[in-house]
Amino acid sequence: MKKYLLLTALLLSATCNLNAQDIIDNEEEEVEVAPEDEVTVTDQDGNEEVIDFPEAMTFELDSLMNLYMSKTYLSYDSDCQTASESPAYTKEELMERLKRLPTMMDMPYNDVVHKFIDRYAGRLRHSVSYMLGASNFYLPIFEEALEAYGLPLELKYLPIIESALNPKAVSRVGATGLWQFMLVTGKQYGLEVNTLVDERRDPVKASYAAAHYLSDLYKIFGDWSLVIASYNCGPGNINKAIHRAGGQKDYWQIYPYLPRETRGYVPAFIAANYIMTYYSAHNICAMTTRLPEKTDTVVVNRNIHLTQIADVLGIDINVLRTLNPEYRRDIVPGTTKPSAIKMALADVTRFIDNQDSIFNYNASSLLSRRDEVYVNDDIPTFSSSKKGRKGRTTASRRTRSKTSGGRSVTVRRGETLSQIARRNGTTVAKLRKLNGIRGSNIQAGKKLKVK
């Protein structure tokens, strides 16, 4: 989602327009036929309204299940099978459940919210099963960051609608990671992004940056629904909607003046809180989770490639990539600044014991940047002009033949014959003979033959 930093009194606007192919499961024939990235709702006057789904509500389930963490640590529960359809509940039943959510944020019911609950409980029910399993990896991180800034813990479900808990998610407009930071916003909230490193992909660092950003937005709007909407489309768009609504600062009052996707963003957030709490009432089973091994970090002060670590220690490189998603090209730029590498606890000790071998392993091919290069200072022996090139080349060959491949250097100010001789692997006597010099005086700027 596209987000922009709020700088004190200056509110930057952003646009939100995200789309992707929707998740299609084996219940497709039971769902209303509609465009896969939007939903149509009807207001009290019978007017139809089209709302865009947040991009994460259109992700393919297969793409989520192909993630290394999913393949390695998630599995379907053999004792609980997600049913093919969800029971239907009345408006009153959904309202009662929303009222019981342990939140300080406003979680009201309306037809738009109902549509988004139906989406999660219907077409996305298998994705919800995945997110329930993956939440065991990520929700503790989100909660810790939110708690550090004193924010409502229900905000932990914001990445549900931002990225569907896919740490590798990249939107059509370049928003990246679980919290979908745009480049500018990420950098302004302390996330390093360059050719080798993208900390927007680091679950811990991005979570703290997101909590900081949400805290700043609340200082401006003082209303969590407006904060959520602003996170989606930028504070500038929220201010414009407030102005068009005659100064109203209630999300549901400025609703008609918001971008299409933002009109669905807060309802999606409410629906995400609902479905992650009442999933079992909709016959959805959480995927079972095997937590990864405990990890620790080592800090390196030299450049190192993840392949060097993987090959020497016999670790699957996909494990290292999953634990260190911020390193975009598998290179840890320790020379730039001390850089941390996460590994399984047992592997940290092995790394320390074998670090010399690791740093030296295939370093010339994996880390191929040159420290110094020498410029070819040979005098060109050809002319760029087509005319006369043949004659010039022939003449050059004759000259080279007479002088054994003759090469010349320019005398530098204060330089002596002995210095020139040493620098070019020859003797003063040969220099005198080649250049017809009788004494020791040479003129700066003059060309001397050295071969």
C-alpha positions as CSV (number, residue, x, y, z in Angstrom):
1,M,0.0,0.0,0.0
2,K,1.2,3.4,-0.8
3,K,2.1,5.5,2.3
4,Y,3.8,8.8,2.8
5,L,5.6,10.3,5.8
6,L,4.0,13.1,7.7
7,L,6.6,15.8,8.4
8,T,5.3,18.0,11.3
9,A,2.9,20.4,9.6
10,L,3.3,19.1,6.1
11,L,1.0,16.3,5.0
12,L,1.9,14.5,1.9
13,S,-0.7,12.9,-0.2
14,A,-0.6,9.5,-1.8
15,T,-2.6,7.5,-4.2
16,C,-3.8,3.9,-3.6
17,N,-4.5,1.6,-6.5
18,L,-3.5,-2.0,-6.0
19,N,-4.6,-5.0,-7.8
20,A,-3.6,-8.6,-8.3
21,Q,-5.3,-11.9,-9.2
22,D,-7.7,-13.1,-6.6
23,I,-7.4,-16.3,-4.6
24,I,-9.6,-18.9,-6.2
25,D,-10.4,-22.1,-4.4
26,N,-12.7,-25.0,-4.9
27,E,-15.8,-23.0,-3.7
28,E,-15.8,-20.6,-6.6
29,E,-19.1,-21.7,-8.0
30,E,-20.8,-20.9,-4.6
31,V,-19.6,-17.2,-4.6
32,E,-21.3,-14.4,-6.4
33,V,-19.8,-13.7,-9.8
34,A,-18.0,-10.3,-9.5
35,P,-14.6,-8.9,-10.6
36,E,-11.9,-10.5,-8.5
37,D,-10.4,-7.3,-7.2
38,E,-13.5,-5.4,-6.2
39,V,-16.9,-5.8,-4.4
40,T,-20.2,-4.1,-5.0
41,V,-22.4,-3.0,-2.1
42,T,-25.8,-1.3,-2.1
43,D,-26.6,1.6,0.2
44,Q,-29.9,2.3,2.0
45,D,-31.3,4.2,-1.0
46,G,-30.6,1.2,-3.3
47,N,-27.5,2.8,-5.0
48,E,-24.7,0.4,-5.9
49,E,-21.2,1.2,-4.9
50,V,-18.0,-0.4,-6.2
51,I,-15.1,-0.8,-3.7
52,D,-11.6,-2.1,-4.5
53,F,-10.2,-4.9,-2.3
54,P,-6.8,-4.3,-0.7
55,E,-4.2,-6.1,-2.7
56,A,-3.5,-8.7,-0.1
57,M,-7.1,-9.9,-0.4
58,T,-6.3,-10.9,-3.9
59,F,-3.1,-12.9,-3.4
60,E,-2.9,-16.5,-4.7
61,L,-2.9,-19.0,-1.9
62,D,-0.2,-21.0,-3.9
63,S,2.2,-18.1,-3.7
64,L,1.8,-18.0,0.1
65,M,2.3,-21.7,0.5
66,N,5.5,-21.7,-1.6
67,L,7.3,-19.5,0.9
68,Y,10.1,-21.3,2.7
69,M,8.5,-20.8,6.2
70,S,5.2,-22.2,4.9
71,K,6.7,-25.3,3.3
72,T,9.0,-26.0,6.3
73,Y,6.9,-25.1,9.3
74,L,3.2,-25.1,8.3
75,S,1.0,-28.0,7.6
76,Y,-2.7,-28.8,7.5
77,D,-4.2,-30.1,10.7
78,S,-5.1,-33.8,10.3
79,D,-7.6,-33.5,13.2
80,C,-9.4,-30.4,11.9
81,Q,-10.4,-30.0,8.2
82,T,-11.5,-26.6,6.9
83,A,-15.0,-27.1,5.5
84,S,-15.9,-26.1,2.0
85,E,-18.4,-23.5,3.1
86,S,-19.2,-21.1,5.9
87,P,-22.4,-21.0,7.9
88,A,-24.6,-17.9,7.3
89,Y,-25.0,-15.6,10.2
90,T,-27.4,-12.8,10.8
91,K,-26.6,-9.1,11.1
92,E,-27.4,-9.3,14.8
93,E,-25.0,-12.2,15.4
94,L,-22.2,-10.5,13.6
95,M,-22.9,-7.2,15.5
96,E,-22.8,-9.1,18.8
97,R,-19.4,-10.7,18.0
98,L,-17.9,-7.4,16.9
99,K,-19.0,-5.9,20.2
100,R,-17.2,-8.7,22.1
101,L,-13.8,-8.1,20.4
102,P,-11.3,-7.1,23.1
103,T,-10.3,-3.8,21.4
104,M,-10.2,-0.1,22.2
105,M,-10.6,0.7,18.5
106,D,-14.0,1.2,16.9
107,M,-15.3,-2.0,15.3
108,P,-18.8,-1.2,14.1
109,Y,-21.0,-3.3,11.8
110,N,-22.5,-2.2,8.5
111,D,-23.2,-3.8,5.1
112,V,-19.7,-3.0,3.8
113,V,-18.0,-4.7,6.8
114,H,-20.4,-7.6,6.3
115,K,-19.2,-8.0,2.7
116,F,-15.6,-8.1,3.8
117,I,-16.3,-10.7,6.5
118,D,-18.0,-12.8,3.8
119,R,-15.0,-12.5,1.6
120,Y,-12.7,-13.8,4.3
121,A,-15.1,-16.5,5.4
122,G,-15.8,-17.5,1.7
123,R,-13.3,-17.2,-1.1
124,L,-10.4,-16.5,1.3
125,R,-11.1,-19.2,3.9
126,H,-8.0,-21.2,3.0
127,S,-5.8,-18.1,3.0
128,V,-7.2,-17.4,6.5
129,S,-6.1,-20.9,7.5
130,Y,-2.6,-20.0,6.3
131,M,-2.6,-16.7,8.0
132,L,-3.7,-18.3,11.3
133,G,-0.7,-20.6,11.1
134,A,1.8,-17.9,10.0
135,S,0.6,-15.6,12.7
136,N,2.5,-17.7,15.2
137,F,5.7,-16.5,13.5
138,Y,4.9,-12.8,13.2
139,L,2.2,-11.7,15.7
140,P,4.6,-11.8,18.7
141,I,6.9,-9.4,16.8
142,F,4.1,-7.1,15.9
143,E,2.7,-7.0,19.5
144,E,6.1,-6.2,20.9
145,A,6.6,-3.3,18.6
146,L,3.1,-1.9,19.1
147,E,3.5,-2.3,22.9
148,A,6.8,-0.3,22.7
149,Y,4.9,2.7,21.3
150,G,1.8,2.2,23.5
151,L,-0.5,1.5,20.6
152,P,-3.6,-0.7,20.5
153,L,-2.6,-4.3,20.0
154,E,-5.4,-4.9,17.5
155,L,-3.2,-3.1,15.0
156,K,-1.3,-6.4,14.8
157,Y,-3.8,-7.4,12.2
158,L,-2.9,-4.6,9.9
159,P,-0.4,-6.7,8.0
160,I,-3.2,-9.2,7.3
161,I,-4.7,-6.7,4.9
162,E,-1.4,-5.2,3.9
163,S,0.5,-8.4,2.9
164,A,-1.5,-11.5,3.9
165,L,1.5,-12.2,6.2
166,N,3.8,-12.6,3.2
167,P,7.2,-11.2,4.2
168,K,8.3,-11.1,0.5
169,A,5.2,-9.2,-0.7
170,V,5.9,-6.4,-3.2
171,S,2.9,-4.4,-4.5
172,R,2.4,-3.1,-8.0
173,V,3.7,0.3,-6.9
174,G,6.7,-1.0,-5.0
175,A,5.5,-1.2,-1.4
176,T,7.5,-3.9,0.3
177,G,7.4,-6.3,3.2
178,L,4.9,-7.4,5.8
179,W,3.9,-3.7,6.5
180,Q,4.2,-2.6,2.8
181,F,6.4,0.4,3.2
182,M,7.1,2.6,0.3
183,L,10.7,3.5,-0.3
184,V,10.6,7.1,0.9
185,T,8.5,6.4,4.0
186,G,10.7,3.4,4.9
187,K,13.9,5.5,4.7
188,Q,12.4,8.4,6.7
189,Y,11.5,6.0,9.4
190,G,15.0,4.6,9.7
191,L,14.8,1.6,7.3
192,E,17.9,1.3,5.2
193,V,17.3,0.6,1.5
194,N,20.1,0.3,-1.1
195,T,21.2,-2.1,-3.7
196,L,22.3,-4.8,-1.2
197,V,20.0,-4.1,1.8
198,D,16.2,-3.6,2.1
199,E,15.2,-3.4,5.8
200,R,11.5,-3.1,4.8
201,R,11.7,-6.9,4.4
202,D,13.0,-7.3,8.0
203,P,10.0,-8.3,10.1
204,V,11.5,-6.8,13.3
205,K,12.8,-3.5,12.0
206,A,9.8,-2.9,9.8
207,S,7.4,-3.6,12.7
208,Y,9.1,-0.9,14.9
209,A,9.1,1.5,11.9
210,A,5.4,0.9,11.3
211,A,4.5,1.4,15.0
212,H,6.4,4.7,14.9
213,Y,4.6,5.8,11.8
214,L,1.2,4.8,13.2
215,S,2.0,6.7,16.4
216,D,2.8,9.8,14.4
217,L,-0.4,9.6,12.4
218,Y,-2.5,9.3,15.6
219,K,-0.9,12.5,16.9
220,I,-2.4,14.3,13.9
221,F,-5.8,12.7,13.5
222,G,-6.6,11.5,17.0
223,D,-8.9,8.8,15.6
224,W,-7.8,5.3,14.8
225,S,-10.1,4.7,11.9
226,L,-8.6,7.8,10.2
227,V,-5.1,6.6,11.1
228,I,-5.8,3.2,9.4
229,A,-7.2,5.0,6.3
230,S,-4.2,7.3,6.3
231,Y,-1.9,4.4,6.4
232,N,-3.5,3.2,3.3
233,C,-3.7,6.2,1.1
234,G,-1.7,9.0,2.8
235,P,-2.6,11.7,5.2
236,G,-3.0,14.2,2.4
237,N,-5.9,12.3,0.9
238,I,-7.6,12.0,4.3
239,N,-7.3,15.8,4.8
240,K,-8.8,16.4,1.4
241,A,-11.7,14.1,2.3
242,I,-12.3,15.9,5.6
243,H,-12.4,19.2,3.8
244,R,-14.9,18.0,1.2
245,A,-17.0,16.6,4.0
246,G,-17.3,20.0,5.5
247,G,-14.8,19.4,8.3
248,Q,-16.2,16.0,9.5
249,K,-13.5,13.9,11.1
250,D,-15.4,10.6,11.3
251,Y,-14.3,8.0,8.8
252,W,-17.8,6.9,8.0
253,Q,-18.8,10.5,7.2
254,I,-15.8,11.3,4.9
255,Y,-16.2,7.8,3.4
256,P,-17.8,9.0,0.0
257,Y,-14.8,11.3,-0.6
258,L,-12.1,8.7,-0.1
259,P,-10.3,6.7,-2.9
260,R,-12.1,3.5,-3.8
261,E,-9.7,1.2,-2.1
262,T,-9.6,3.2,1.1
263,R,-13.3,3.0,1.3
264,G,-12.8,-0.8,1.8
265,Y,-9.6,-0.5,3.9
266,V,-11.1,0.1,7.3
267,P,-14.0,-2.4,6.7
268,A,-11.2,-4.9,5.7
269,F,-9.4,-4.2,8.9
270,I,-12.5,-4.8,11.0
271,A,-13.2,-8.0,9.1
272,A,-9.6,-9.2,9.6
273,N,-10.0,-8.7,13.4
274,Y,-13.3,-10.5,13.2
275,I,-12.1,-13.5,11.2
276,M,-8.8,-14.0,13.1
277,T,-10.9,-14.2,16.3
278,Y,-14.1,-16.1,15.2
279,Y,-12.6,-18.3,12.4
280,S,-13.8,-21.5,14.1
281,A,-17.4,-20.3,13.9
282,H,-17.0,-20.3,10.1
283,N,-15.6,-23.8,10.0
284,I,-12.0,-22.6,9.3
285,C,-9.1,-24.6,10.8
286,A,-5.8,-23.0,11.6
287,M,-2.8,-24.6,9.9
288,T,-0.5,-26.2,12.5
289,T,2.8,-24.5,13.2
290,R,6.2,-26.0,14.0
291,L,8.2,-23.1,15.4
292,P,11.7,-22.7,13.9
293,E,14.8,-23.4,16.0
294,K,16.0,-20.6,18.3
295,T,18.2,-18.1,16.6
296,D,21.1,-15.8,17.4
297,T,23.1,-13.3,15.5
298,V,26.7,-12.8,14.6
299,V,28.0,-9.4,13.6
300,V,30.5,-9.2,10.7
301,N,32.8,-6.3,9.8
302,R,33.7,-7.7,6.3
303,N,31.6,-8.4,3.3
304,I,30.4,-11.9,3.2
305,H,28.1,-13.9,0.9
306,L,25.4,-16.2,2.3
307,T,26.7,-18.9,-0.1
308,Q,30.0,-18.9,1.8
309,I,28.3,-19.6,5.0
310,A,25.9,-22.2,3.6
311,D,28.6,-24.2,1.7
312,V,31.2,-24.2,4.5
313,L,28.7,-25.0,7.3
314,G,26.4,-27.2,5.3
315,I,23.3,-25.1,5.8
316,D,20.4,-24.8,3.3
317,I,20.9,-21.3,1.8
318,N,17.1,-20.9,1.8
319,V,17.2,-21.0,5.6
320,L,19.7,-18.1,5.7
321,R,17.7,-16.2,3.2
322,T,14.5,-16.6,5.2
323,L,16.3,-15.6,8.5
324,N,17.9,-12.6,6.7
325,P,15.4,-11.3,4.2
326,E,16.9,-7.8,4.2
327,Y,19.9,-8.9,2.2
328,R,18.6,-8.6,-1.3
329,R,21.4,-10.2,-3.2
330,D,22.8,-12.6,-0.6
331,I,25.6,-10.2,0.2
332,V,26.1,-8.9,3.7
333,P,27.9,-5.5,3.4
334,G,29.9,-5.7,6.6
335,T,32.6,-3.5,5.2
336,T,30.1,-0.6,4.9
337,K,29.1,-1.0,8.5
338,P,28.9,-3.8,11.1
339,S,26.1,-6.1,9.9
340,A,24.2,-8.8,11.8
341,I,23.5,-12.2,10.4
342,K,20.8,-14.4,12.0
343,M,21.4,-18.2,12.2
344,A,20.2,-21.1,14.2
345,L,21.8,-21.1,17.7
346,A,24.0,-24.1,17.0
347,D,25.2,-22.6,13.7
348,V,26.4,-19.4,15.4
349,T,29.0,-21.3,17.3
350,R,30.2,-23.2,14.2
351,F,30.4,-19.9,12.3
352,I,32.7,-18.4,15.0
353,D,34.9,-21.5,14.9
354,N,35.2,-21.5,11.1
355,Q,35.0,-17.9,10.2
356,D,38.4,-17.7,8.5
357,S,37.5,-20.6,6.2
358,I,34.1,-19.0,5.5
359,F,35.5,-15.6,4.6
360,N,38.1,-17.1,2.3
361,Y,35.8,-19.6,0.6
362,N,35.3,-18.6,-3.1
363,A,35.7,-15.0,-2.1
364,S,37.2,-13.9,-5.4
365,S,34.2,-15.2,-7.4
366,L,31.3,-14.5,-4.9
367,L,32.6,-11.0,-3.9
368,S,34.2,-9.9,-7.2
369,R,34.5,-6.1,-6.5
370,R,38.0,-4.9,-7.3
371,D,39.8,-2.7,-4.7
372,E,42.2,-1.1,-7.2
373,V,42.6,-1.0,-11.0
374,Y,45.5,0.2,-13.2
375,V,44.8,2.4,-16.2
376,N,46.4,1.3,-19.5
377,D,48.8,4.2,-20.3
378,D,50.2,2.7,-23.5
379,I,50.3,5.3,-26.3
380,P,47.7,4.4,-29.0
381,T,49.4,3.2,-32.2
382,F,46.3,3.6,-34.5
383,S,44.3,6.4,-35.9
384,S,40.5,6.6,-35.4
385,S,40.3,8.0,-38.9
386,K,39.6,5.4,-41.6
387,K,41.7,7.3,-44.1
388,G,45.3,6.5,-43.6
389,R,44.7,3.9,-41.0
390,K,46.4,1.2,-43.0
391,G,49.5,3.3,-43.6
392,R,49.7,4.5,-39.9
393,T,49.4,0.9,-38.7
394,T,52.2,-0.3,-41.1
395,A,54.4,2.6,-40.0
396,S,53.7,1.8,-36.3
397,R,54.7,-1.8,-36.9
398,R,58.0,-0.7,-38.5
399,T,58.6,1.6,-35.5
400,R,57.8,-1.1,-33.0
401,S,60.1,-3.5,-34.9
402,K,63.0,-1.0,-34.7
403,T,62.5,-0.3,-31.0
404,S,61.5,-3.8,-29.9
405,G,57.8,-2.8,-29.4
406,G,58.9,0.7,-28.4
407,R,57.2,2.3,-25.5
408,S,57.5,5.9,-24.2
409,V,56.8,7.7,-21.0
410,T,56.5,11.4,-20.2
411,V,59.1,12.8,-17.8
412,R,57.5,14.1,-14.7
413,R,58.7,17.3,-12.9
414,G,61.7,16.6,-10.7
415,E,62.1,13.1,-12.0
416,T,65.7,11.7,-12.7
417,L,66.9,9.1,-15.2
418,S,67.6,6.6,-12.4
419,Q,64.0,6.9,-11.1
420,I,62.6,6.4,-14.6
421,A,64.9,3.4,-15.2
422,R,63.8,1.8,-11.9
423,R,60.1,2.4,-12.6
424,N,60.3,0.8,-16.1
425,G,62.6,-2.1,-15.4
426,T,65.6,-0.8,-17.3
427,T,69.0,1.0,-16.8
428,V,70.2,4.5,-17.1
429,A,72.7,3.4,-19.8
430,K,69.9,2.0,-21.9
431,L,67.8,5.1,-21.5
432,R,70.7,7.2,-22.6
433,K,71.3,5.0,-25.6
434,L,67.6,4.8,-26.7
435,N,67.2,8.6,-26.4
436,G,70.6,9.9,-27.4
437,I,71.2,11.5,-24.0
438,R,74.8,12.3,-23.1
439,G,74.5,13.8,-19.7
440,S,72.0,13.5,-16.9
441,N,69.8,16.5,-17.7
442,I,66.2,15.7,-18.8
443,Q,63.4,18.1,-19.4
444,A,60.0,17.7,-17.7
445,G,57.2,16.9,-20.2
446,K,59.6,15.4,-22.7
447,K,58.8,11.9,-24.1
448,L,61.5,9.3,-23.4
449,K,61.7,5.9,-25.0
450,V,62.0,3.1,-22.4
451,K,61.9,0.1,-24.7
